[in-house]
Amino acid sequence: MVKNLPLLMAMLVIGISTVSITLNTQMPEFIKIPLEIVGTVLNTWSLVALILHLGIKNLSKI
């Protein structure tokens, strides 16, 4: 499980960056909407995976 942690953190940072860029810049709609979707999916996916990672890590300590 430890090998996945850097990937999950990178996904979270990329997702947050993508969403903040799309919210703060002027872009055409055909670029802005897919970037928002990709950023939201990356954020959701990485947060769920991090929660599962921490839960499994804590269960393995018990």
Backbone hydrogen bonds in HBPLUS format (Angstrom, degrees):
<---DONOR---> <-ACCEPTOR-->    atom                        ^
c    i                          cat <-CA-CA->   ^        H-A-AA   ^      H-
h    n   atom  resd res      DA  || num        DHA   H-A  angle D-A-AA Bond
n    s   type  num  typ     dist DA aas  dist angle  dist       angle   num
A0004-ASN N   A0001-MET O   3.15 MM   3  5.60 147.6  2.26 109.3 117.8     1
A0005-LEU N   A0002-VAL O   3.23 MM   3  5.48 147.6  2.35 105.2 113.9     2
A0008-LEU N   A0004-ASN O   2.93 MM   4  6.17 161.0  1.96 160.6 166.6     3
A0009-MET N   A0005-LEU O   2.96 MM   4  6.16 159.6  2.01 154.6 159.9     4
A0010-ALA N   A0006-PRO O   2.92 MM   4  6.06 154.6  1.98 144.2 151.4     5
A0011-MET N   A0007-LEU O   2.89 MM   4  6.13 156.4  1.95 148.4 155.0     6
A0012-LEU N   A0008-LEU O   3.02 MM   4  6.24 154.2  2.09 143.4 150.1     7
A0013-VAL N   A0009-MET O   2.98 MM   4  6.23 161.9  2.02 149.5 153.8     8
A0014-ILE N   A0010-ALA O   2.90 MM   4  6.06 164.7  1.92 152.7 157.1     9
A0015-GLY N   A0011-MET O   2.89 MM   4  5.98 156.6  1.95 144.7 151.6    10
A0016-ILE N   A0012-LEU O   2.94 MM   4  6.12 163.6  1.96 151.0 155.1    11
A0017-SER N   A0013-VAL O   2.91 MM   4  6.04 159.7  1.95 146.6 152.9    12
A0018-THR N   A0014-ILE O   2.89 MM   4  6.00 159.5  1.93 147.8 153.4    13
A0019-VAL N   A0015-GLY O   3.04 MM   4  6.22 165.0  2.06 149.8 153.5    14
A0020-SER N   A0016-ILE O   2.96 MM   4  6.11 163.2  1.99 149.2 154.2    15
A0021-ILE N   A0017-SER O   2.90 MM   4  6.03 154.3  1.96 148.7 155.7    16
A0022-THR N   A0018-THR O   3.03 MM   4  6.23 162.9  2.06 148.2 152.7    17
A0023-LEU N   A0019-VAL O   3.03 MM   4  6.18 143.2  2.17 143.9 153.8    18
A0024-ASN N   A0020-SER O   3.11 MM   4  6.14 137.0  2.31 139.1 148.7    19
A0025-THR N   A0021-ILE O   3.16 MM   4  6.03 123.7  2.49 149.4 157.8    20
A0031-ILE N   A0028-PRO O   3.10 MM   3  5.62 154.5  2.17 112.9 120.5    21
A0032-LYS N   A0028-PRO O   2.96 MM   4  6.15 164.7  1.98 155.9 161.0    22
A0033-ILE N   A0029-GLU O   3.15 MM   4  5.88 175.3  2.15 146.1 147.6    23
A0035-LEU N   A0031-ILE O   3.26 MM   4  6.37 157.9  2.32 146.6 153.1    24
A0036-GLU N   A0032-LYS O   2.96 MM   4  6.18 153.7  2.03 151.3 158.5    25
A0037-ILE N   A0033-ILE O   3.02 MM   4  6.26 157.6  2.07 151.3 157.5    26
A0038-VAL N   A0034-PRO O   2.86 MM   4  6.07 164.9  1.89 151.6 155.5    27
A0039-GLY N   A0035-LEU O   2.91 MM   4  6.01 162.9  1.93 146.9 151.9    28
A0040-THR N   A0036-GLU O   2.96 MM   4  6.07 157.1  2.01 145.2 151.3    29
A0041-VAL N   A0037-ILE O   2.91 MM   4  6.09 161.2  1.95 152.0 157.3    30
A0042-LEU N   A0038-VAL O   2.92 MM   4  6.10 164.0  1.94 151.1 155.7    31
A0043-ASN N   A0039-GLY O   2.96 MM   4  6.10 159.2  2.01 144.7 150.6    32
A0044-THR N   A0040-THR O   2.93 MM   4  6.07 169.3  1.94 151.1 154.2    33
A0045-TRP N   A0041-VAL O   2.86 MM   4  5.88 168.8  1.87 153.1 157.0    34
A0046-SER N   A0042-LEU O   2.95 MM   4  5.93 164.0  1.98 145.3 150.2    35
A0047-LEU N   A0043-ASN O   2.95 MM   4  6.02 158.4  2.00 147.9 154.2    36
A0048-VAL N   A0044-THR O   3.02 MM   4  6.16 167.0  2.04 153.6 156.8    37
A0049-ALA N   A0045-TRP O   3.02 MM   4  6.13 161.0  2.05 145.2 151.1    38
A0050-LEU N   A0046-SER O   2.82 MM   4  5.95 152.9  1.89 145.1 152.6    39
A0051-ILE N   A0047-LEU O   2.99 MM   4  6.16 157.6  2.04 146.8 152.5    40
A0052-LEU N   A0048-VAL O   2.96 MM   4  6.22 161.1  2.00 150.1 155.3    41
A0053-HIS N   A0049-ALA O   2.80 MM   4  5.94 154.7  1.86 144.7 152.6    42
A0054-LEU N   A0050-LEU O   2.91 MM   4  6.11 164.2  1.94 150.6 153.7    43
A0055-GLY N   A0051-ILE O   2.94 MM   4  6.10 155.6  2.00 145.2 152.7    44
A0056-ILE N   A0052-LEU O   2.89 MM   4  6.07 163.6  1.92 154.1 157.5    45
A0057-LYS N   A0053-HIS O   2.91 MM   4  6.03 154.7  1.97 145.4 153.4    46
A0058-ASN N   A0054-LEU O   2.91 MM   4  6.05 156.0  1.97 145.9 151.7    47
A0059-LEU N   A0055-GLY O   2.99 MM   4  6.15 151.2  2.07 142.8 150.9    48
A0060-SER N   A0056-ILE O   2.97 MM   4  6.11 147.8  2.08 144.0 151.9    49
A0061-LYS N   A0058-ASN O   3.30 MM   3  5.26 138.1  2.48  94.3 105.3    50
A0062-ILE N   A0059-LEU O   3.27 MM   3  5.39 137.4  2.46  97.5 108.3    51
